[in-house]
Amino acid sequence: MEHLKMKTSAKNILIAVFFLSSLMLLVIYQDKVNLRWNERNQDISVIRNIQSSTIVKSRALVPRQNVMFLKTHKTGSSTLQNILVRYAEENNCFVGLPRGDILFGYMTGTSFQKSMMMPVPISKNVSMLLHHMVFNYTEVSSILPSDTVYITILRDPATQFESVFKYFKQDVEPFNRAEGKSGLKDFVSDPKQYFNGKGDGRFWWVAKNGMFFDLGFDNLSDDEKYIQKSVAKIEGIFDLVMISEYFEISLLLLKDLLHWDIKNMVYLSMNARNQSDVEHVTSDVIDHIRKWNKADYTMYRYFNETFWRRVEAYGKDRLEHDLKEFKKLRREIEELCVEDKLVNSKDIADKTYKMFTPTGVNVTQYKLKEQAQNNALCKGLIYPEYVWYKKLIEQQYPPQ
């Protein structure tokens, strides 16, 4: 009996030892598995971080050079065009140019067609479209690469329409009918007394929702659903809608979008009126302007909101730093290139730098310093649009 108990006890001990040994082996194995799994995860994390950094770095180093800029009237678009044209010339980006003029059929208000563009040499592909047109996405997208960045710029109609009214006063019949110093107030107080609708003279479309028209939509429609649907289409096509009132911030967003250097964004204001010619409109006139230009104002308000969301994503600290650097760079360029005092365009003797000046409008512009007369950057900053047009033709269509 005693012998049986001893045998049972030994057996139990062996079972216990085997169980503990198995448990210890399992724990050791699990630790090794965990260690290997953690090491593998760390390796994957490091690889992903390296890949991510490489992607970010490579994107930052590869400028995007396919650009479609839809110009709008009296929004700072001539200044922005100057920035883009200078970049195109410097980097040999082929710009699709209008036939015989600086406008793509805009004199007649005709929607953009490929046939309006100068023939493109067989060895070239169009990288940019930068001149005034009535936007037609189907035609434009058939010319430009699929990765093209689409941009435009808007301005609050409260000030944009005042500028358009004064600038086009002699060319637009509806504006010309509103005579006298109170012409703007009289026009927007009772527009139908002066405006006869579609086809009412040359440039008739700037008399109502001109920015909306430039973007290819029916500027005479006040239908809320149509306007909202059109705004949604614009948002679906354009990668950035800049806001004229925040021009420098807009340029920083554009720099980020295109992966360009901040030096590519320097500018001097182009085609700006003398401040003495600017009418400071009253609140009641502003209300009338916004009501008459319902589509423009709806569009402006919407993209003003989306603009500030993009600014927020850019980062407050980063924005403050970049703005400071940008302003400093601009001051340095101004000190290098131009005289402190602006002059009226009519007082510029050299036609190379003389801006177009409508009848009754005083357009101010910069005058080069003596030391900057042969500086390519300085000269390019103040070349009017038609001079750049001729220079691009010379560059892109050299004599055979």
Secondary structure, DSSP 4 states (H G I P E B T S, - for coil): -HHHHHHHHHHHHHHHHHHHHHHHHHHHHHHHHHHHHHHHHHHHHHHHHHHHHHHHHHHHHS----EEEE--TTSSHHHHHHHHHHHHHHTTPPEE-BSSSSEESTTTTPBP-GGGBPPPPTT----EE-SEEB--HHHHHTTS-TTPEEEEEE--HHHHHHHHHHHTTTT-HHHHHS-STTHHHHHHHSGGGT---TT-STTGGGGS-HHHHHTTS-TT---HHHHHHHHHHHHHH-SEEEEGGGHHHHHHHHHHHHT--GGGG-----SEEPGGG-----HHHHHHHHHHTHHHHHHHHHHHHHHHHHHHHH-HHHHHHHHHHHHHHHHHHHHHHB-SS-EEGGG---TTSPPP--TT--EEE--B-GGGTT-HHHHHHH--HHHHHHHHHHHHS---
